[in-house]
Structure formats: structure tokens, C-alpha cells
């Protein structure tokens, strides 16, 4: 992404910060898992899985980024990065996974984001190992990368990736700490063809944290919910810069 040099630093920093985590975009969870621990017991002792399904785009990027892409046999319909993921079989979205397609791919591990009763129960019923990763805050991203590295036998690659991400965030924070904060609106979606149904981020999300790290002020930090929908009138009233 090219940023014009005459733009305020905060805008360039927001773009760079969000670029790092573009694939960790919000994907709604279909169902809540009532179990205390949504992560099925996975064999320890350095077990390496050979046929992996990544059920969310964030997981896809992380698994490929630590060098385990050759073992991925299925990805979410919304996984567009890295480019290599385009050639991998699609298994539906998080809210509508295709269980027949999943079975046909003969996975030995399914990885998804957040609690998902349908996928976790399906995995138990079919005797397939699964791993659920919570990715709500910036710190969860690097922690999840370390967890993946440990489970997939790629701890060294995972440590390098987590370190590089943290170093980039620290660099951004140093660059913007002396800047005057700018009021920022982060648009995550809207109704095709017009500006109704606008979705943004509230507080308590890694996107909110990234705005602050980049020197911005999230104008909808006080909105209810993690990913609220707002009107264009509310957006105009809050006057983002």
C-alpha cells in the first residue's frame, strides 16, 4: 500500500497497522459454545498434523505464515491471503461450514477462531482433533501464533513471526506518540450500493487497539458491542477526521 507523503502520519500509521492485520477481520460466530473449554484435547509431545483445515481467514494467514501451508487441505470461503490459499479447497464460511466437504478432505486437525458449537461438536463426533483460538485483542494475535507453532511443530517460525509483528507495532507506537490524535472512523462493511448498515469497531477489539497504537481516537469507542452497526447520520455527527 502506497501512502502519499503529504498525508498526516496517523493516517499512514493506521493504514500500515491495519495492513499487518487485514486478515484478522471480524467474522461472526454462529453459535456460542457452552463448554468452559472449547479446545479439544490435542495429542502433545510434538505431534505434527498433516491435513489441516483453517476455518477462518485469520487462521489461514497465520498457518501459512509459519510455513505450514503445504499441510493445509481446506480453508474458509473468505480466505484470500496469502495467494497460495486461493488454490486450496473451500469448506464454506464459519457460519455455514460444509461438513460433507470437510469429511471428504480427511483432515486430522480443524482450526477455527472463537467458540463454535457446530464445528467443535462435529469434530468430536468424527474423531477429528480441533483447536479453537480466541483473537479479540492485539496480545491474542501473537499468543495465538505461539500456540499454533507449538501445536504444529513450527515453534521457531512462530516465534519469529510474533516478534516481527510486535516490533512493527512498537515502531508505530513510537512514531505516533508525539502526534496530535486524530478522530478516526473505521468502516468494516455496509449495505452494497449505499451507506446504510455501516459496521465499525467498538472498544475491546484488536482493531480498536490498532487505531490507538496508530495515534487515532476511535469515534465509536463508546458504542455498544464489539462490532456495532451505526447510521450515516451518527457518523456525520461524530465528524471523523
N, C-alpha and C positions, 0 to 999 in steps of 0.2 A: 504494500500500500504506500503510495507516494503522498506526502503531506506538504502543501505549499509552505515555504519558509516564512511567509508573512502572516501565517495564522498563529493565534496565541498558543503558547506552549501547552496549555492544558488540553486543547483540542487534539494536538498531535499525541499527547500522552494518553488520552482516553482511547484514541484510535489504536495506538500500539498495545496498550494494556488489553483492550478487548480483542485485538487480533491474536494475542497469545492464547486467549481462552475462547475463541469464537465457537469452537465446537462444544463447549460446556454450557450451551444454551439451555434454557429451561424446557423440560419435557414433562408434561403432566403425568402423574402416576394414576393408573387406572383404579386400583383398589388399595386399601390400607391393609397391611399385614398385622393381624392382632397378636402375633407371636412377639415375644420380647426380643428375640434374636432372629433376624431374617436371613442370616447367613448359615447355610447348611454346612455341616461338618465336612471339611476337606482333608484328605489324607495329607499328613505332614511328612517331614523327612526328605524334602526336596523333590516331591513328585512333580513331574513336568507333564502338563496336559498337551495333547497333540491335535485335538479337534475342538476348537474354541468358537463359541458363538458370542458375539458382542451385541447385546440387545438395545443399546443406546449409543448415539453418536459420540458422546464423551468417552465412553469405554473403548469404542473403536479406535479413536485417535491415541489414547493412552497405550493401548496394547500394541499398536503399530509403532509408536514412538519408542518403546523399549525393545524393539527388534523382534517381536513375536508375531508379526503379521503373517509369515508363512504358515502359521498354525491356525489362522482364522478361517473357518469354513462358512460362516454366516454372519451377517450384520443387519442392523436395523435398516428399514427403507429410507431413513433420513440420514444415513451415514454417507457423506460426500467427500470426506477428507480423512486420510490422505488420498491422493488419486488412485493408489493401488486398491483401495477399498471398493472402487467402482466395479471391479471385476469379480467381487465376491457375491455369493448367493444372498438374496434378500429374504428376511424372515418376518416381514411385517413391522408395524410400529410397536411401541411399548404398550399401547392400549389395545392393540389388536394383533398380537403375535400369531403367526400361522403355525399351529402345533404340528400339523402333518408335515410341513416343510422342515421344521426343526428336527423331527424324528428321522426324516429321510437323509439328513446331513450327518447323522450318527455322532453327535457331539459328546465329548467326555467332560465338558465344562460349559456352563452358561453364565455369563456375567452381565449384570444389569445394575442400574442406578436407582437407589431408593428401595423402599419396601414395595413388593409386588406380589400379592397373594396368588394370582393366577400362575405366574411363572414359577414361583417357589414351590407351590403345590404340584404343579405339572412335573417339575424336576424331581421332586420326591417320589411321585408316583412312577416315574420312568427310571428311577435309579440313576439320575444324572447329577453329578456334582454341580453346585451353583454357588456364586459369590455375589452378594449384594453390597454395593459401595454407596455410602452417603456422601454426596457432594453438595453441600449447602454453603460453606464458607471457603474463603481462599485457602485457609490452612487444610481443609478437607481434600483439596486437589493434590497437594504434594503428599499428604498422608495416604491417599488412595493409590498414588503412583508407587509408593514404597510397598504397600500391601500387594499390589499386582506383581511387582518384581519378586517379592518373597514367594508368592504362590506359583508363579510361572517360571521360576528358576532364572530370573533376569535381574537379580538384586543390584548388580553393579550398574547396568544400564539405567535402571530406575533411579538410583541414587544420583547419577549424573544429570538425568532429566530434571528431577526435583530441584537439584542445586541450581541448574541453569534458570529455571523458572523463578525461583526465589531471588536469584541475583538480579534478574531483569526487573522484578517488582521493586526491589530495594533501590535500584538505579532510578526508576521512575519516581519513587517517593522523594529521593534526594533532589531530583531535577525540579520538582514542582513545589517543594515545601516553602520556597520563598515567594511563590507566585500568589497573586490575589485570587481567591477561589471564584470559580465561575458556576452559575446556576445551570445545571445540566438536565436535559430530558433524554432518557434512553428508551427509544422505541423498539419493542420486541415483536410487534406484529399489529396488524389492523385488518379490517374487512377489505377484501380485494376491490379495488376501484374507487374507494373513498377513504375518509379518515375517521370512520366510526369503528367502534370496537378496539380502540387503541389499548395495547398491553405494554406495561412498563415494569420496572422493578421497585419494590418497596425496600425497607431495611431488612437486615437479617439474611441477605443473599451475597454470594461472592461478587455478583455484578455491582451491587451497591458498594461493596468494599473497593472494587476496582475503580469506580468513579472517584471515591475519596482518595485512593492512592494516587490517582492521576491529577489530583488537585481540583476536583469538582465538588459541587454540592448537589446531591440528588434532590430534585424539587418535589418528588413524591415519596420521600423517605417516611412521611407520616401516614401514607395511605394504608388502609387495612389489607392484610395479606401479603404474601411474599411477592406475588406477581399480579398486581391489581389491574383491572381494566378501567380506563378513565375516558372521559369525554373530551372532545376537542375544545369545548368551552372551558373545561377545567385546565386544560393545557395552556390555552391562551391567557387565562387569569394568572397563572403562575410565572409567566414571562421567562421562559428559559433563554439563556444567552447563547 
